[in-house]
Amino acid sequence: QLQLQESGPGLVKSSETLSLTCSVSGGSITSSSHYWGWIRQPPGKGLEWLGYIYHSGSSFYNPSFKSRISISVDTSKNQFSLRLDSVTAADTAVYYCARLDGYHRPFPLDYWGQGTLVTVSS
Amino acid sequence: QSVLTQPSSVSGAPGQRVTISCTGSSSNIGAGYDVHWYQQLPGTAPKLLIYGNNNRPSGVPDRFSGSKSGTSASLAISGLQAEDEADYYCQSYDSSLSGSVFGGGTKLTVL
């Protein structure tokens, strides 16, 4: 059974960089049929796309974040990572990593991590 | 403000049938892009409920069904159960935004 697990600091200072890693187990991140993505959910609000990546390193970002977001992949560790620069209180959210099913368009998210709360403090 | 509009809340009694709408435009659902639906139980991660407008992943009860017409999609839940109380989100692709988008979410209350 595929499992995804987010890890990283739960508290980040305003103007600094948020960094999270998603560890994938029970399957390979080099699957040709899947992409790997990040989604966030501010407290009490809805879901928001951040971006996704293919194991080759090809990535797509939500234009709203394009200037300060980066997603990378480490196939040797079966992990992918999120970096969000210059955070503010508006970036406080539960961050989820997920697998995207590449067989369908748009890509449905068929496996999700449990999510990790990141709070941005001043 | 999402480009996919969902009612903020719906409710129904156990055993009843409820529907949740997801209204888009000519740059997303109306352009022919598929719609997916997710269920988010309180305090948990979302779960894929319907993909490709009307397909259920393995393990999802057939009480859940999806449909799409024109610029809108709908999720129907029949034989409502207490355990269905959750937030529901639609997802599609928007060509003007060049990316996937989520609806704002609908809270389902089982009376």
Interface residues (C-beta under 8 A of the other chain):
Chain A: G46 L47 E48 W49 F60 N62 P63 Y96 D101 H104 R105 P106 F107 P108 L109 D110 W112 G113 Q114 G115
Chain B: S2 Y33 D34 H36 Y38 T44 A45 P46 K47 L48 Y51 G52 P57 Y89 Q91 S92 Y93 L97 S98 G99 S100 V101 F102 G103 G104 G105
